[in-house]
Amino acid sequence: MLTTALRPRSLLLLVVALAVAAGFVLLSQWQLESSEQSRTVADPAKDLAVPLGQAAGAGRPVTARQADQLVTATGSYRQDSTVLVPGRLQDGAEGWWVVSALALPGTADQWPDAGGDLSVAVARGWTADPAAVPEEPSGPVAVVGRYLPPESPLPGEDLPADQVATVSPAQLTNRWDRPLHAGFVAAFAESPAEQGPQVGEDGALTADPRLLSPELSRLEIDQQPTDESVNLLNLFYAVEWVVFAGFALYIWWRFVRDEHLRARHPEEYYYLDGDYHYDDASGRYYYYDPAAGEYYWFDDQPRDGRDRTQDRTGASS
């Protein structure tokens, strides 16, 4: 069979089969890349802090482009503004978010219709004990955190007076009687304002961020949502192209195999007008051609060049 495979015609067909298979593999790679491109990935730019006023439009809804942006904000926490949000998980444990109002001086011009300086709801941290919540830090504070879209408001009649069901600025603005940004900040770091926010020169959060209230656990919230699923349709097409590539090589192998078997067992591939016989000494089949009046091996045609064998469909071979 190796001899058959090394014939010029077989080698030429092998080159064609390999070229077709390579094309199918490239199409498979393209489908895999398409499935990867359809995934929603995190935006590295959103992990570099920018001022809150630059990242969020005051008095306007939070857009997808603004959501999850790391921001800095400098202001003072309003005393006695803290509320607790139950049902929040941290490292597998259920507890409460501690949310306070951060007043932002000099922001009245960002939303003239508000009639005064703006505030922003800040989730200062997480606690497992609602009775051990520290008071708001006093004095000007620099906060670094992720700006998140508002949560849907939910009724909280069954909750204690100092708790709310969700972080909804639309509800909190009535509770605090202050104009608020549409979103809220999940604090990653707090420091006295004179020390500046805990970010590097490139805007990235420092390696060891800290809160001013050590009793609270620092929130760790990634960009949401981060969809890492693969487009299954593109993945199916990628596998399909690989199958086609293998089929192209299989066709070549089947051609070589049939050529080899045709040479070894021609009686299985042809029938003749006359009788054919088997020569034990040579291990070859021969036949009698009544038109020529001579005997021929299957691979030995008459001198006139006419092929007197026929395949099993009746077509001249």
Buried (B, 14 or more C-beta within 10 A) or exposed (E): EEEBBEEEEBEEBBEEBBEBBEBBBEBBEBBBEBBEEEEEEEEEEBBBBBEBBEBBBBBEEBEEEBBBBBBBBBBBBBEEBBBBBBEBEBEEEEBBBBBBBBBBEEBBEBBEEBEEBBBBBBBBBBBEEBEEBBEBBEEBBBBBBBBBBBBEBEEBEEBEEEBBBBBBBEBBBEEBEBBBBBBBBBBBBBBEBEEEBBBEEEBEBBEEBEBBBEEBBBBEEEBEEEEEEEBEEBBEBBEBBBEBBEEBBEEBEEBBEEBBBBBEEBEEBBEBEEEBEEEEEEEBBBBBBEEEEEBBEBEEBEEEEEEBBBEEEEEEE
